[in-house]
């Protein structure tokens, strides 16, 4: 039993580290190359960047993260009771990791690079589908559904959206599809790594009495995916539009940005509200007191409002101001209910921490106005949700 726990912890750390290292080196490399634009350029363009630091960072990140993905796959292969889906997931992850490492060695200016890059992404997605099948069998139905929907629906819906635009061949082409697909894939591998880490830290009993805890883990994954996705795409939108200033411009102005990339990334960020609403359903049903249940209801309302903002932007309707204000109000109300719940349960450290955050948000509104307060509140709110997701999984 102890060996199995340690194995799961190592598998989880390998998956988490692979996703985080790739995201970090990719983002950092893009900062060193001002000519590289999210969604307009292929990821591999960074590997042959005119800026040496950018090229070295990206290629190094590919090599290291590919090795870690291979270790992740090998860990799945040697874990007990993996089943056919686990074997397939492990094999796909191993060979996908090898190809990702080769992307950093056989760069875009070399022959076979395109096939290697496509193969790495394809094998990664195939591994996730197999992991989703295994999660379904293990009764992690919510996590399985999130994985399958993300793997199939996100790239497909995004492709459908951009094909409706008249800019095929520029931003709305294959580079954009590659970017969004890789981001989704990395976030899903991050969640899979956290699943293994959780299983190693607290092994699940064979008698099936901890199905409720499994559901809690799934809801924790959901809110982490929602908050991480929103923050990343919001950041991409800000980076794409140099005219937008944090604290001076309202968030919804990114949806009306003249820069097509900023508009698209902000729409995707808003659509993560669907996942936030799903988390709210779980939080409202979990028996942790009235305040927690009420916070879940506010989470559902905020998720609906946020997703509504994204849909309004897609439809070209001028409703974003009307739905952004409720989003901020519902988010603040949910955070207040979480704070009250922690105080009621004598969790003074987190309760005091959240109370200080609420007070800082109110102070920012008084001192700097709504734009600064709303930007800070949204940023802090989603950072708090990361903490809540971890608490839901482990507590």
Secondary structure, 3 states (H helix, E strand, C coil): CHHHHHHHHHHHHHHHHHHHHHHHHHHHHHHHCCCCCCCCCCHHHHHHCCCHHHHHHHHHHHHHHHHHHHHHHHHHHHCCCCHHHHHHHHHHHHHHHHHHHHHHHCCCCCCCHHHHHHHHHHHHHHHHHHHHHHHHHCCCHHHHHHHHHHHHHHHHHHHHHHHCCCCCCCCCCHHHHHHHHHHHHHHHHHHHHHHHHHHHHCCCCCCCCCHHHHHHHHHHHHHHHHHHHHHHHHHHHHHHCCCCCCCCCCHHHHHHCCCHHHHHHHHHHHHCHHHHHHHHHHHHHCCCCHHHHHHHHHHHHHHHHHHHHHHHHHHCCCCHHHHHHHHHHHHHHHHHHHHHHHHHCCCHHHHHHHHHHHHHHHHHHHHHCHHHHHHHHHHHHHHHHHHHHHHHHHC
